[in-house]
Amino acid sequence: MSEPSNKVEVIVTVDDEHVNELAKITKHLEKIGLEVGQVLEFTGQVFGSCSVGKIKSLAAVSGVSAVERSREVVLPPPDAGVL
């Protein structure tokens, strides 16, 4: 029987002072265990997934200002009534 996945989607934000080092920071995040899905250079954000236990290690990387779990937002169809 396989173990349930403990991976979560995360958004890593790099502070303004280190955004010019985004590629270097992204490589460091990957070495720690982040599976990178997308890098937004303009906003200094890296989207990816990792095990729950790696979140604190990702947040401790020099230049990282925040690591947040990604959230899914579902909007009602355009013709749905107002609640």
Secondary structure, 3 states (H helix, E strand, C coil): CCCCCCEEEEEEEECHHHHHHHHHHHHHHHHHCCEEEEEECCCCEEEEEEEHHHHHHHHCCCCEEEEEECCCCCCCCCCCCCC
